[in-house]
Structures are given as structure tokens and as C-alpha cells.
């Protein structure tokens, strides 16, 4: 047992033998690095942090996850995690202030610790219960939140705060002339247009095309109108360090206030792992990588635990970068390690250019990312089954109105309850035989499914009953109690209950105290 | 006589009430040195300390929006606590209308414009953490000031009319004699002293680019530690000399219009 843990806890580098085509891996890493730079900056904005923290996340979380993991999954800054960090810490301190940053790092430490706890408890399997409809619903809801957040920067509403999205839309529409900054809107629209037109030519790099269009339109605006007129927000110079070591600030006062962060830490840990594991499971099905799910949970948890020591916030697996990675032919964690290195090098050289990147261009790319997360195809797909559609829509709507954290809880609750409802339905068939009635039971027999069986028993009072339990997957104590009670009633009426069972069930029934009133027939 | 007898105990009582309350008011706010040693600070005081760090070391703590190599404390001497050297205890004066931009200015806009002009950088967004931290520091320094009233020694002294026009040529001589040892013969700034012209200094939109403003600052504070040693006329001359030097263009000018002008001429 301990040996398994130790084997998972150390970086394996078993992929070295498969590293046939290292040039492909390095190229995939470069593409991943180019893709992650706009993401890192915008997701840091969503988390309420300065852009360099998002880039550190793109470097160090990716690096640790690839070194300790076993798959070609690209980890790093993640939308849902970033939004949740923002909603968790904003009530405690001003956006981006020193205390805010301390709390973000504290939150990330908690997330990492909780994810490692999941690993110790072999928790990877829990995430199978989160239905795909719920995950799509969460993703669509996060997309909606991202679109709403991007509007702030596209329209330049930096000090404008509302609780609900319809409030915001109402105020924007009714007061557009005073509120909306036309220069900012122009740059944002150029970025979005660039992205959607660019997608026709290059479906993989359209984000880069969008950012470039936004940057150039920003330069054009700045050339004609000076900043005091346009009041545009720029990214500014990023103080990037190659090794941004940082000791998280932990003291009694922080720990006392941090109890408010625990629910969010659990939600972030859960949603981060859920997304990473969906990606890893897909990779495992589609490629021939030797992937250990528990090791991936460990890698993600450790990366998030170490992240605050390198001035970075928590991350999770990234769908679009992993897809790009896969389509370029990368099959080992080496591409992730290469990507981390390339981000560092690229940022060092791009830094001076990025100084005059308008925030509206960044927000335009966020808008595209958010719009991509709401997939019409998903809605059509889940509309075919009513339960799935209910999960999808309920998750989406609760995220729209109550935020991502509540939405995740709703999604988990609904998918577990649909799962329970399905599993508690018994397949019962009634056949008349010579001695009375034969009742065939398929499914799991436990406290939640007994009601169904009780009905059948009561509609055949006064007849000899034979219950066939061979196709029953599970019997629990309350089911045995039920049989004992019914058999006693039936004996009082002069009829008998016969159970057709296999050996294991017989052993269990006897242990649970089945008496002579029940006739047990082993098959 | 009776009145005098009454006044004396009254005065005593008033003193007894006033003295401890003045003492309390002074104790009410910890000093920056105390705050720097504190292991845990709440949101306000951590912002105050962050603001203090930005003001004293802008190059490292707010490099995001800075375009030259100046620090706030190069003009706001002693981290904005020295009178007649643009002290920062002015929170009670804002919001107010300013002719510079023709708007009602909050303290936030005032700080953001400092980044744009004096630090020749980018105007930070309204909710940038750096701006909020400097606002917190300014309101910390302004504790005890009367709302709307001018604090003592605000800004720089206005020099009286000397009867002569400022003369850049004499200004150059004064500069080379008195200022060049710290600010360099080419105004580049030596050994940690700020550059006073060139592309690493404030731009043409800054308050210091105004001859009278700069002359008042120079007369009251320069040479550093030996303020008010120059005559009014010398300060005006040096200021005029500085004003003629090369420095970054005014960010309020449209580069497009400048290019058009250049092409038409």
C-alpha cells in the first residue's frame, strides 16, 4: 500500500523510453506556450490578480503537473478555478491588494492540500459520479460568467458593480451613452471580429489572431487619440522574474479569517480535479499512454500546493491546450515541461511589446473563450434525455444567478440524485406458477428501492410468493429486514415466502438473521 | 473678579480634557515605522504600507505603469511628508475642479495623472491596486487635516515677482555650479539622484514642466538639504533652463495630428 503511494509520489520519467520524437514534443510545447500567454493574463484578471501571477501559473503549475504526472495533459490557468478564486477572496480584501494576494495564496495552499487528501483517499473514482451533463452545464455557466466579466473591460466599466447580470445589462442599455467608452468598445469588437474571422483560416491559432488584431487596433487608436482622451486601460509592464520565490504569509489572523475560504477551497479542489480527470480519461481512451489516474490527482494536488511558493495561483487541466497538444502528436509529459520553459522565454522577450496591450483586446479574447464554452451542440445533445437536460439547465441557470460555487453544488447534487433515482428503480416481472406467484427482481435491493417491491407484495396478499433474487446486484440489511417482516406476516396468513438465491446471498441472509419462516432455495 | 475666579477653573478643566485628547489623537494612528514592523496588517494598513513603498520606491513597486526612472519621492520629498515640497496630506482637498483637464478630479484621477505625466507612463485603471494603495497612503497622511481647507505648506511656495524675466543662460551657469554634481551636467542624474531632463525624466505634460511651479520647488528645496539658499531670480533662471531641455512629449498630444502638422509644414 505504502509502496503504491511512494511510487505515485515520485516523478516516474517512465515516458523517457517513449520519447521517440522529441522534436514534435518541443514544437507542441511551443504552441502550448503561445496559446497559454493570453489565457494566463486574462484568467489572472478573472482571479482579481496582476497578470504576472497568471503567467507564473502557466509556468509552474504546468511544470509541476507534467513532472509529477504521467500524461500529456497540459495543466495551467483554468477559467472555473480563476473565477472561483475571485469570488472567494474579493469579499475579504481589495482586488489585487497585498492582503488579497496573501489570501489567494492561502486559498491555493488549501486547494492543494485538499486535492492531496483526495489522492490519499483514492478519490479519483468519486468524479465518475459527476455526470457529463453537469460538467457541460458548469462549463457553459462559467462561459456565461466570463462573457459578463469581459463586458466590464470591453465597455470600460471598471468601477461599476452589480449583483445580477440582468441588472448590469439593464444599466448598460439604459445608460449606454454615459457609461460606454467607444474607443474601448471599438478595440473589443475588432478583437472579437478578428477571432471569428481568423477561425476560418486557422482553427488552432485564432486566439492569437484575435489578440494581434486587438493589439493593432489599439495601436491605431493610440496613434490618433492620446490616452487622456481615450482613457484606455493598458496591461502595463509586467515585472517578470525567472524564479519568483515567495513564502506564503501565514499567521493566526489569516487562519482565523480563512475559515470563510474553506467551502471555496473544497469547491475549487473538486472542480479542478473533475476537469483534469475528464481530460485525462479522454486521453486514456483515445491514445496509448500509460496513464495512472491517481498519479494525475497527486500531480495536480502537488502542483497547486507548490504554486504559492512560486507566486502562482492554483490551476487545473486545460481542454483546449491539451487538444492542441494531442493534435500536434505529443504523447508524453515532456511537451508540458517544454511549454513551461517557452512561456518563460517568450514572456521575457514579449514583455515590452505587451506593455501597450489594451485590456479591451484581452477582454475580447475572454469573450471568445466564454462564448466557446456555451456549446449549442451540447444543448441539443442533452435535450434528447429529459433528466440530462434538467441537470444541464439547472446547473447553467443556478450559475447565472447564484455564482459558480453554488452551481457546482447544484450540479453535484442533481447528478447524484439522478444517479440514485435510476439505480433505485427495480425491474420487476410477475409470473403465475403452480405454487403461487414468481417475482423476478433485477437491480439493486436497498432502502431506496424497497418501496417499489412493497407495492408488489401488497398487491398479492394471500398467495405463496417466490422471489427470484439471482439477478439482484446488491442486498442490504433493510432489504433482509423487509423479507423477514413480510415472511412473518405471510406465515400468519398461512402462506410461504420462498427466495431463490445464490450462495453469497444465502450466507449474507443467514448472517442477517433470516429464520425458518423464509424458505431459501440455492440455485 | 468673580468672572476671573470662574475662568481659571474653567481653563483648567478645558486643559484637563484637551491634553489627553490631543495625546489620544496622536496615538490614534501608528507611524509608518511601526506599521512596517507589524507582522499582520488589516486591509487598510497593508494598503497604507504598500502605498508608502510605492511612493518611496516606485521603480520596484509600481513599475507596471511607470515609463521613466523617477520615483514619487523625488518630488514629494520625505515620502510626501515635507512641507513646501508637494506634501501628500491633501486628501481633504479632493474632489475638486482642475483647469488641467477641465473635470472634477477625485484623488484617484489625480494619482493616475501623476503616472501619466510626471512618471511618463501609462494611466492606470481606476481600480488598479497601486492607485488604491497610494490613495490609502494619502488619506493616512491627511489624518487630522480639515476637510476642504488648505493644509499648511501645500504644494510649493509661489515666488514673488522679481521684476526680471527668467534667463536660461544664467540658469545654465547656476545649474552647472549648484546642481550638476547630483543631477549631472547632461541632467541624467548621478548616484541615485533623479534625472531632470532627457527621456528618463518627466514629460512635457507634468506640473514640473511649468516654470513657476518648478522655480518654487527649486527655491524651497534645492540643493537638497540646503533649501532656500538660492535667490528667487536664480531659481527662476534654473527653472527656465530646465524647461528648454529635451524631454518626452506631452501625452495629451495626438501623434496623428503631430504627424499631419509635420507633413503639412
Interface residues (C-beta under 8 A of the other chain):
Chain A: X50 X92 X93 X94 X95 X96 X97 X98 X99 X100 X158 X159 X222 X223 X224 X225 X226 X227 X228 X229 X231 X233 X234 X236 X237 X238 X239 X251 X252 X253 X254 X355 X356 X359
Chain B: X39 X40 X41 X42 X43 X46 X47 X49 X50 X60 X63 X64 X65 X66 X101 X113 X116 X121 X122 X123 X124 X125 X126 X127 X128 X129 X132 X133 X251 X252 X253 X254 X255 X256
